[in-house]
Amino acid sequence: MDNRQFRNAMGKFATGVTVITTQVDGEPFGMTANAFMSVSLDPKLVVISVGHNAKMLQRIQQSNRFAVNILSADQQEFSTLFAGQKNIDGMIEFTTLAGLPILKDTIATIACNVVNVHEAGDHTLFIGEVTDIRLDEGEPLLFFQGHYHALNQSILSKN
């Protein structure tokens, strides 16, 4: 199989869209990511995956902390802005959670301290212990087959 076929297969898995934020020397940084998942309830752990070529890799290694900002359906512009992995100080108005810069109006934000780091192919996995959570109402921004989507208002089944 080639890389394109692998990427196409992974694109068949609908994901939420997050922006990972951290702070280094008082400056906030962010990166769009959909490689995020919960790992454990006790202790409360999550994992994010950061590519070895991403500037965010060094920043999280330096700060040893990160926040996961789960975007709402109307925050696609944040996803595209942070996909550039640039210093966004002054471009975005941040608030804070557990001393980390976070985005306003996300449907959930999770602040973490890095407790484990694992190399996995061309990415580094950061396992973070959750230190604080902020929740809001709203529908999630979704990513599927290379495009943004929102939830359909109809519910197929209730379990």
C-alpha positions in Angstrom: 0.0 0.0 0.0 1.2 3.5 -0.7 1.0 6.6 1.6 -2.0 8.0 -0.3 -4.0 4.8 0.2 -3.2 4.8 3.9 -4.2 8.5 4.3 -7.5 7.8 2.4 -8.2 4.9 4.8 -7.6 7.1 7.8 -9.8 9.8 6.4 -12.7 7.4 6.5 -12.6 7.7 10.3 -14.6 10.8 11.3 -12.9 12.8 14.1 -13.4 15.8 16.1 -11.1 18.8 15.6 -8.9 20.2 18.4 -6.4 22.9 18.8 -3.5 22.0 21.1 -2.2 25.0 23.0 0.8 25.5 25.3 2.9 28.4 26.5 6.6 28.9 26.4 8.3 32.0 27.9 5.0 33.7 28.3 4.0 33.2 24.6 1.0 31.1 23.6 1.3 28.6 20.8 -1.3 26.4 19.1 -1.6 23.6 16.6 -4.6 22.0 15.0 -4.8 18.3 15.7 -7.4 15.5 15.4 -5.0 12.9 16.9 -6.4 13.0 20.4 -8.1 10.5 22.6 -8.9 9.6 26.2 -6.7 6.9 27.7 -7.7 6.3 31.3 -10.3 7.3 33.9 -8.2 6.5 36.9 -5.9 8.4 36.7 -7.5 10.8 34.1 -5.2 10.6 31.1 -5.4 11.7 27.5 -3.0 11.3 24.6 -2.1 13.7 21.7 0.1 12.9 18.7 2.5 15.5 17.3 4.6 15.1 14.2 8.3 15.2 14.4 8.4 18.2 11.9 5.8 20.2 13.9 7.1 23.3 15.8 4.7 22.3 18.6 6.8 19.2 19.4 9.6 21.3 20.8 7.2 23.6 22.6 5.4 20.9 24.4 8.7 19.2 25.3 9.9 22.6 26.7 6.7 23.5 28.6 5.8 19.9 29.7 2.1 21.0 29.6 -0.7 21.3 27.0 -4.4 22.1 26.7 -6.8 20.4 24.3 -9.4 22.8 22.9 -12.3 20.8 21.4 -13.7 23.1 18.7 -17.4 23.8 18.1 -19.0 23.6 14.7 -18.6 27.3 14.2 -14.9 27.5 14.9 -13.5 26.1 11.6 -11.4 29.3 11.3 -9.4 28.4 14.4 -8.7 25.0 12.8 -7.3 26.6 9.6 -5.4 29.3 11.5 -3.7 26.9 13.9 -2.9 24.4 11.1 0.0 26.8 10.3 1.5 26.1 13.8 2.6 29.7 14.2 3.0 32.1 17.1 -0.5 33.4 17.4 0.1 35.9 20.2 -1.9 39.0 19.5 -3.9 37.4 16.7 -6.3 35.5 19.1 -7.7 36.6 22.4 -7.0 33.8 24.9 -8.3 33.1 28.3 -6.6 30.6 30.7 -7.3 27.3 32.3 -4.8 25.9 34.9 -2.3 28.5 33.8 -2.4 27.5 30.1 -3.6 29.7 27.2 -7.0 28.4 25.9 -9.4 29.4 23.2 -12.8 31.0 24.1 -16.1 29.3 23.3 -14.9 25.8 22.7 -17.2 23.0 23.6 -14.6 21.5 26.0 -11.1 22.3 27.1 -8.8 19.9 28.9 -5.6 21.1 30.7 -2.8 18.5 31.1 0.6 17.9 32.5 2.8 15.6 30.4 3.4 12.3 32.3 4.8 10.1 29.5 6.3 10.6 26.1 6.5 7.8 23.4 8.1 7.9 20.0 5.9 6.3 17.4 7.1 6.3 13.8 7.2 9.9 12.6 5.2 11.2 15.6 5.6 11.7 19.3 2.8 10.7 21.6 2.3 12.9 24.7 0.3 11.3 27.5 -1.1 14.0 29.7 -2.7 13.8 33.1 -5.7 16.0 33.3 -5.5 18.8 35.8 -8.6 20.8 34.9 -11.6 20.8 32.5 -14.0 23.5 31.2 -17.2 22.4 29.5 -19.7 24.4 27.3 -22.7 23.6 25.2 -22.5 23.3 21.4 -22.0 20.9 18.5 -18.6 19.7 17.6 -16.6 20.5 14.5 -15.9 17.2 12.6 -13.4 16.2 10.0 -14.1 13.4 7.5 -12.4 12.6 4.2 -10.4 15.8 4.1 -13.4 18.1 4.8 -15.1 19.8 7.7 -18.6 18.7 8.8 -21.1 19.3 11.5 -23.4 16.8 13.1 -26.7 16.1 11.4 -29.6 17.3 13.6 -31.4 14.0 13.4 -30.3 11.3 15.8 -30.1 7.9 14.3 -30.4 5.9 17.5 -30.4 6.5 21.2 -28.7 3.9 23.4 
